[in-house]
Amino acid sequence: MEVSLLQLWGDAGWFARGIIFLLGIMSIFSLGVGVQKWWRFRKSMRETRKFAPEFARFLQEEQLDQAIAVAEKQKTSHVARVLGEALAEVKPLLRDRATITSGDINSAERAIERQMLILLSELKRGLSILATVGSTAPFVGLLGTTMGIVNSFTGMAESGSGGLAAVSAGISEALITTAFGLAVAIPAVWLYNYFQTKVENLTVEMTYTSKELVDFLIKSVGSEFGRSIFTKEFKAQQAGSPGPIK
Protein backbone atom coordinates (compact mmCIF):
# COMPACT_ATOMS: atom_id res chain seq x y z
CA MET A 1 0.00 0.00 0.00
CA GLU A 2 1.47 3.28 -1.09
CA VAL A 3 1.39 6.32 1.14
CA SER A 4 0.01 9.41 -0.58
CA LEU A 5 1.09 12.67 1.01
CA LEU A 6 -1.82 14.49 -0.57
CA GLN A 7 -4.25 11.94 0.83
CA LEU A 8 -2.67 12.24 4.29
CA TRP A 9 -2.92 16.03 4.06
CA GLY A 10 -6.56 15.74 3.09
CA ASP A 11 -7.31 13.37 5.96
CA ALA A 12 -5.36 15.42 8.52
CA GLY A 13 -7.19 17.53 11.04
CA TRP A 14 -6.77 21.23 11.56
CA PHE A 15 -4.22 20.75 14.34
CA ALA A 16 -1.99 18.41 12.28
CA ARG A 17 -2.19 20.80 9.33
CA GLY A 18 -1.15 23.66 11.59
CA ILE A 19 1.86 21.66 12.80
CA ILE A 20 2.91 20.85 9.22
CA PHE A 21 2.48 24.48 8.20
CA LEU A 22 4.63 25.62 11.15
CA LEU A 23 7.33 23.08 10.29
CA GLY A 24 7.27 24.31 6.71
CA ILE A 25 7.94 27.87 7.86
CA MET A 26 10.79 26.65 10.09
CA SER A 27 12.29 24.76 7.16
CA ILE A 28 12.15 27.83 4.90
CA PHE A 29 13.86 29.96 7.55
CA SER A 30 16.65 27.44 8.17
CA LEU A 31 17.33 26.85 4.47
CA GLY A 32 17.30 30.59 3.82
CA VAL A 33 19.84 31.18 6.57
CA GLY A 34 21.95 28.31 5.24
CA VAL A 35 22.08 29.73 1.71
CA GLN A 36 22.84 33.24 2.97
CA LYS A 37 25.64 32.09 5.29
CA TRP A 38 27.14 29.83 2.63
CA TRP A 39 27.29 32.72 0.14
CA ARG A 40 28.74 35.07 2.78
CA PHE A 41 31.52 32.66 3.79
CA ARG A 42 32.31 31.73 0.20
CA LYS A 43 32.65 35.37 -0.84
CA SER A 44 34.77 36.25 2.19
CA MET A 45 37.17 33.34 1.66
CA ARG A 46 37.47 34.09 -2.06
CA GLU A 47 38.30 37.73 -1.45
CA THR A 48 40.78 36.77 1.29
CA ARG A 49 42.66 34.51 -1.12
CA LYS A 50 43.05 37.49 -3.46
CA PHE A 51 43.93 39.95 -0.70
CA ALA A 52 46.49 37.97 1.34
CA PRO A 53 49.31 37.60 -1.24
CA GLU A 54 49.15 41.25 -2.30
CA PHE A 55 49.04 42.50 1.29
CA ALA A 56 51.96 40.24 2.31
CA ARG A 57 54.04 41.50 -0.62
CA PHE A 58 53.54 45.12 0.40
CA LEU A 59 54.53 44.32 3.97
CA GLN A 60 57.68 42.52 2.86
CA GLU A 61 58.58 45.53 0.73
CA GLU A 62 57.76 47.82 3.70
CA GLN A 63 55.20 49.73 1.64
CA LEU A 64 52.73 50.34 4.42
CA ASP A 65 50.78 53.01 2.54
CA GLN A 66 49.98 50.56 -0.24
CA ALA A 67 49.15 47.85 2.29
CA ILE A 68 46.68 50.16 4.00
CA ALA A 69 45.12 51.11 0.67
CA VAL A 70 44.63 47.45 -0.26
CA ALA A 71 43.08 46.67 3.13
CA GLU A 72 40.73 49.65 2.94
CA LYS A 73 39.45 48.63 -0.49
CA GLN A 74 38.40 45.21 0.78
CA LYS A 75 35.00 45.29 2.48
CA THR A 76 34.18 41.59 2.27
CA SER A 77 37.34 39.78 3.36
CA HIS A 78 37.34 39.07 7.08
CA VAL A 79 41.13 39.22 7.27
CA ALA A 80 41.30 42.52 5.38
CA ARG A 81 38.79 44.17 7.69
CA VAL A 82 40.72 43.15 10.80
CA LEU A 83 44.13 44.18 9.45
CA GLY A 84 42.76 47.38 7.96
CA GLU A 85 41.36 48.42 11.34
CA ALA A 86 44.74 47.88 12.98
CA LEU A 87 46.62 49.83 10.33
CA ALA A 88 44.09 52.65 10.54
CA GLU A 89 45.16 53.19 14.15
CA VAL A 90 48.80 53.76 13.21
CA LYS A 91 48.21 55.33 9.81
CA PRO A 92 48.52 58.95 11.09
CA LEU A 93 51.87 58.06 12.64
CA LEU A 94 53.44 56.53 9.55
CA ARG A 95 54.59 59.88 8.20
CA ASP A 96 56.76 60.31 11.29
CA ARG A 97 57.93 56.81 12.17
CA ALA A 98 60.00 57.96 15.11
CA THR A 99 56.81 58.66 17.03
CA ILE A 100 55.68 55.00 17.05
CA THR A 101 55.60 53.82 20.67
CA SER A 102 54.47 50.79 22.61
CA GLY A 103 51.22 52.63 23.33
CA ASP A 104 50.54 52.90 19.61
CA ILE A 105 51.11 49.18 19.21
CA ASN A 106 48.70 48.49 22.08
CA SER A 107 46.15 50.77 20.44
CA ALA A 108 46.43 48.75 17.23
CA GLU A 109 45.93 45.53 19.18
CA ARG A 110 42.80 46.90 20.82
CA ALA A 111 41.48 47.96 17.41
CA ILE A 112 42.00 44.39 16.20
CA GLU A 113 40.10 43.01 19.17
CA ARG A 114 37.19 45.40 18.60
CA GLN A 115 36.95 44.58 14.92
CA MET A 116 37.15 40.84 15.59
CA LEU A 117 34.24 41.09 18.04
CA ILE A 118 32.16 42.89 15.40
CA LEU A 119 33.07 40.36 12.71
CA LEU A 120 32.36 37.36 14.92
CA SER A 121 28.96 38.80 15.71
CA GLU A 122 28.28 39.15 11.99
CA LEU A 123 29.54 35.67 11.16
CA LYS A 124 27.43 34.04 13.90
CA ARG A 125 24.29 35.97 12.98
CA GLY A 126 21.58 33.51 11.98
CA LEU A 127 23.20 30.44 13.55
CA SER A 128 20.78 30.68 16.47
CA ILE A 129 17.93 30.11 14.00
CA LEU A 130 19.55 26.90 12.78
CA ALA A 131 20.15 25.75 16.35
CA THR A 132 16.55 26.50 17.35
CA VAL A 133 15.07 24.73 14.33
CA GLY A 134 17.34 21.72 14.76
CA SER A 135 16.49 21.30 18.43
CA THR A 136 12.76 22.07 18.40
CA ALA A 137 11.48 20.71 15.06
CA PRO A 138 11.33 17.06 16.28
CA PHE A 139 9.35 18.12 19.34
CA VAL A 140 6.95 20.18 17.24
CA GLY A 141 6.38 17.13 15.05
CA LEU A 142 5.98 14.93 18.13
CA LEU A 143 3.32 17.31 19.43
CA GLY A 144 1.32 16.76 16.27
CA THR A 145 1.78 12.99 16.58
CA THR A 146 0.66 12.97 20.20
CA MET A 147 -2.48 14.96 19.47
CA GLY A 148 -3.21 12.78 16.43
CA ILE A 149 -3.02 9.60 18.48
CA VAL A 150 -5.23 11.16 21.15
CA ASN A 151 -7.82 12.07 18.52
CA SER A 152 -7.59 8.59 17.02
CA PHE A 153 -8.29 6.85 20.32
CA THR A 154 -10.99 9.39 21.17
CA GLY A 155 -12.76 8.64 17.90
CA MET A 156 -12.46 4.91 18.54
CA ALA A 157 -14.01 5.33 21.98
CA GLU A 158 -16.90 7.38 20.62
CA SER A 159 -17.65 4.92 17.81
CA GLY A 160 -17.42 1.94 20.12
CA SER A 161 -15.37 -0.05 17.62
CA GLY A 162 -11.77 -1.11 18.22
CA GLY A 163 -9.07 -3.10 16.54
CA LEU A 164 -6.07 -2.27 14.43
CA ALA A 165 -8.07 -1.40 11.37
CA ALA A 166 -10.00 1.24 13.26
CA VAL A 167 -6.94 3.14 14.48
CA SER A 168 -4.32 2.46 11.81
CA ALA A 169 -5.43 5.32 9.57
CA GLY A 170 -5.40 7.81 12.43
CA ILE A 171 -1.99 6.68 13.68
CA SER A 172 -0.44 6.87 10.20
CA GLU A 173 -1.87 10.37 9.87
CA ALA A 174 -0.40 11.33 13.24
CA LEU A 175 3.08 9.92 12.60
CA ILE A 176 3.54 11.99 9.46
CA THR A 177 4.11 15.10 11.59
CA THR A 178 7.00 13.43 13.44
CA ALA A 179 8.55 12.35 10.14
CA PHE A 180 8.21 15.87 8.79
CA GLY A 181 9.73 17.31 11.98
CA LEU A 182 12.78 15.07 11.61
CA ALA A 183 13.10 16.00 7.93
CA VAL A 184 13.23 19.67 8.97
CA ALA A 185 15.58 19.20 11.93
CA ILE A 186 18.29 17.05 10.35
CA PRO A 187 19.41 19.56 7.66
CA ALA A 188 19.27 22.38 10.22
CA VAL A 189 21.63 20.50 12.58
CA TRP A 190 23.99 19.69 9.71
CA LEU A 191 24.07 23.32 8.59
CA TYR A 192 24.62 24.58 12.13
CA ASN A 193 27.60 22.29 12.74
CA TYR A 194 29.07 23.13 9.34
CA PHE A 195 28.87 26.89 9.79
CA GLN A 196 30.03 26.71 13.40
CA THR A 197 33.19 24.97 12.19
CA LYS A 198 33.59 27.63 9.48
CA VAL A 199 33.36 30.41 12.07
CA GLU A 200 36.05 28.74 14.17
CA ASN A 201 38.34 28.41 11.13
CA LEU A 202 37.85 32.06 10.16
CA THR A 203 38.54 33.09 13.76
CA VAL A 204 41.86 31.25 13.65
CA GLU A 205 42.76 32.99 10.39
CA MET A 206 41.93 36.43 11.78
CA THR A 207 43.83 35.81 15.02
CA TYR A 208 46.91 34.42 13.27
CA THR A 209 47.19 37.20 10.68
CA SER A 210 46.54 39.95 13.24
CA LYS A 211 49.30 38.61 15.48
CA GLU A 212 51.65 38.58 12.51
CA LEU A 213 50.81 42.20 11.75
CA VAL A 214 51.43 43.27 15.34
CA ASP A 215 54.80 41.50 15.27
CA PHE A 216 55.62 43.32 12.03
CA LEU A 217 54.72 46.68 13.55
CA ILE A 218 56.88 45.99 16.60
CA LYS A 219 59.88 44.86 14.56
CA SER A 220 59.70 47.06 11.49
CA VAL A 221 57.89 50.35 12.06
CA GLY A 222 60.36 53.06 12.89
CA SER A 223 63.22 50.61 12.44
CA GLU A 224 66.84 51.60 12.18
CA PHE A 225 69.32 48.87 11.26
CA GLY A 226 66.64 46.27 11.98
CA ARG A 227 65.76 47.53 15.48
CA SER A 228 62.47 49.27 16.09
CA ILE A 229 61.89 52.28 18.30
CA PHE A 230 59.80 50.06 20.55
CA THR A 231 62.69 47.64 21.04
CA LYS A 232 65.21 50.44 21.68
CA GLU A 233 62.92 52.11 24.21
CA PHE A 234 62.53 48.84 26.06
CA LYS A 235 66.28 48.23 26.15
CA ALA A 236 66.89 51.80 27.30
CA GLN A 237 64.44 51.32 30.15
CA GLN A 238 66.20 48.11 31.13
CA ALA A 239 69.60 49.80 31.06
CA GLY A 240 68.40 52.70 33.24
CA SER A 241 66.55 50.57 35.78
CA PRO A 242 68.25 49.76 39.09
CA GLY A 243 69.49 46.28 39.82
CA PRO A 244 67.48 43.72 41.72
CA ILE A 245 66.94 44.29 45.42
CA LYS A 246 68.87 41.82 47.51
Secondary structure, DSSP 8 states (H G I E B T S, - for coil): ----HHHHHHH--HHHHHHHHHHHHHHHHHHHHHHHHHHHHHHHHHHHHHHHHHHHHHHHTT-HHHHHHHHHH-SS-HHHHHHHHHHHHHGGGTTSGGG--HHHHHHHHHHHHHHHHHHHHHHHTTHHHHHHHHHHHHHHHHHHHHHHHHHHHHHHHHHT--SHHHHHHHHHHHHHHHHHHHHHHHHHHHHHHHHHHHHHHHHHHHHHHHHHHHHHHHHHTT-BTTB-HHHHHHHHHHHHS-----
